[in-house]
Amino acid sequence: MRFIDLSTNAMLKPKPGIDTIQPYQAGKPIEEVQRELGITDIIKLASNENPLGPSQLAMQAIAESSRQVHLYPDSNACYLKADLAEHLGVSEEHLILGNGSNDVLQLIGEAYIVPDDEVIYAAGAFVVYSLVTKICGATAVVVPMHKDTHQLSAMAAAITEKTKVIYVANPNNPTGTMVTADETAAFMEQVPPDVLVVFDEAYYEYVTRPDYPQTLPYVLEGRNFIITRTFSKIYGLAGLRIGYGIAPPALVEPMNRVRQPFNCSLVAQAAAREALKDSAYVAESQKHNTTGKTFLYNALDKIGLRYTQTEGNFIMVFVKQLGADIADALLKKGIIVRPIAGYGYPNAIRVTIGTEQENERFITALSEIIKNERTDTTQQ
Ligand SMILES: Cc1ncc(COP(=O)(O)O)c(C=O)c1O
């Protein structure tokens, strides 16, 4: 028998560029922090999940559908697509489902991006666009933000003959900022028809500003436009992994060819259908988020910390120290938040808007940490 020498076999080298990818840094799971620090009563405000938990209707669907998990799911997710199509006012052919919207963002790369292409996204935009660009071996064209916000005019100016895809997170994670309807309309006038525009609207249902762009018309007009949305955020199903893309059918079709046949589980499909129906739960989640946001804004004002106005279910908070140090200090008090130096914000953290109790606990802990730091500096 011949064994392959793993240390020398050139065949085993990954594709060019893969070695430049940093594995995705997810928010620490509660169990890991419990194990590492030996503390209980931990709260996680690090991954922008819905603090209210899943909807009752979705939980019922999870219990019922679990009796069927010896069967493969419907590969085409017919029932969920029919429900979504009705909910959105599009046809089923406009929809592509994914293992989270992350999967759809990646399917776009698999179906469309080749190594010679350029992909435009903003510095400080959601990290997956850079990941997809690297996986596809394409060239990233990273456009600076202005006031922590995507500058669509600068992104349009960065388009070249090689541009294939432009990713825009609206609202953006981690900044929480958004581009407006007018900015989007002006941008779309400048984008040539052979460039694919992707609007990542993972936090769509949380947005309260009236000047937020409704982008479905771009899809319905048959423009090169893909919207991605998710059941992970307001619909409270992050752990089940289900999201979707909305695009002209001609753009959906190639993505359907490259996706895994069973990329959305049977339980996820059943839960998503019920979550979509549970408009009372969505409304409660929106209200809860607005109340939490107001509480946190007021409390942060009192502590004297700056933050960005958010349209999501999280807030980017600027600190005087390194965000990583503050996140570490919070962790020791059992509160998991995200340092965001990797997004170009070394002096900031991102905190998910939690339950009333969680928000209060976060503010109390943060105030103590900052007070101690201030005392330490004055004593030096
Ligand atoms: C802007 C943005 N897009 C997409 C996602 C991916 O979410 P999911 O794959 O759970 O749908 C996230 C998750 O945090 C996000 O913040």
The ligand as an SDF file (V2000), in Angstrom:
LIG
                    3D

 16 16  0  0  0  0  0  0  0  0999 V2000
  -24.8860   41.8470    7.9450 C   0  0  0  0  0  0  0  0  0  0  0  0
  -25.0580   40.3880    8.1230 C   0  0  0  0  0  0  0  0  0  0  0  0
  -25.3190   39.6410    7.0490 N   0  0  0  0  0  0  0  0  0  0  0  0
  -25.4730   38.3130    7.1260 C   0  0  0  0  0  0  0  0  0  0  0  0
  -25.3520   37.6650    8.3340 C   0  0  0  0  0  0  0  0  0  0  0  0
  -25.4590   36.1700    8.3230 C   0  0  0  0  0  0  0  0  0  0  0  0
  -26.5160   35.7090    9.0490 O   0  0  0  0  0  0  0  0  0  0  0  0
  -27.1270   34.2650    8.8220 P   0  0  0  0  0  0  0  0  0  0  0  0
  -26.1540   33.4500    8.0220 O   0  0  0  0  0  0  0  0  0  0  0  0
  -27.3290   33.7390   10.1750 O   0  0  0  0  0  0  0  0  0  0  0  0
  -28.3960   34.4910    8.0560 O   0  0  0  0  0  0  0  0  0  0  0  0
  -25.0830   38.3840    9.4990 C   0  0  0  0  0  0  0  0  0  0  0  0
  -24.9220   37.7050   10.7900 C   0  0  0  0  0  0  0  0  0  0  0  0
  -24.5180   38.2030   11.7710 O   0  0  0  0  0  0  0  0  0  0  0  0
  -24.9390   39.7830    9.3790 C   0  0  0  0  0  0  0  0  0  0  0  0
  -24.6490   40.5240   10.4540 O   0  0  0  0  0  0  0  0  0  0  0  0
  1  2  1  0
  2  3  1  0
  2 15  2  0
  3  4  2  0
  4  5  1  0
  5  6  1  0
  5 12  2  0
  6  7  1  0
  7  8  1  0
  8  9  2  0
  8 10  1  0
  8 11  1  0
 12 13  1  0
 12 15  1  0
 13 14  2  0
 15 16  1  0
M  END
$$$$
